[in-house]
Amino acid sequence: MITVSLLGMDHYEAISKTKLLHKKLKEAYGVEDNELEFFAPESFIIHDGFEQTSFRLNVKVEAPYEEQDKETIVKDIIFEALKNVAIHIRVVFEYFEPEHEYISIDPDYPEYMSEKNTVKADDHDHDDDYFDPTEYDEIHDEPYMGDIISEFDEYIKENPDASNEEVYAALAGIRDKVTASHHETDEDEQAFEDAEAD
């Protein structure tokens, strides 16, 4: 198995870039489709306290020792394919003896997910048939623009020796009152809009 790790690269961009890289590296190494994979973790390259992501990219290629003679070709393919991803690119090769690699494949499942064997869930976010106005109201509720801090400050001034529990109860009471008042305003606005529509 050959694994190419893209360290410090946006993992969504990595998905599109590896489509091109997969075919070229598979041909360069002369391996089967299932003998090459990519690893793109969410990661940052950092130097002296500054994030270097999209400026520098580290690529690590893990391969069996027998593939060592392909290094120059593979390095050139990687540099060319990723030249628009970062300004500076570092490629390092790590080799291992194949007898020290162990892979467990479950015969009840395909070896890799693909377009052919992956089921995509329906996306109802933009489907009018699934529009639920109550859900929309909950998500898009107007924020309260009033002043609750002054009321809380007034309570603290009047009750300087109040315990934490009393302060919390007062704050919860103010919050409940403001929430109820806010929803009454929403209902009044809705009633007004309904009346105008009639």
Secondary structure, 3 states (H helix, E strand, C coil): CEEEEEECCCHHHHHHHHHHHHHHHHHHHCCCHHHEEEECCCCCCEECCEECECCEEEEEEEEEHHHHHHHHHHHHHHHHHCCCCCCEEEEEEEEECHHHCCCCCCCCCCCCCCCCCCCCCCCCCCCHHHCCHHHHHHHCCCCCCCCCHHHHHHHHHHCCCCCHHHHHHHHHHHHHHHHHHHHHHHHHHHHHHHHHHC
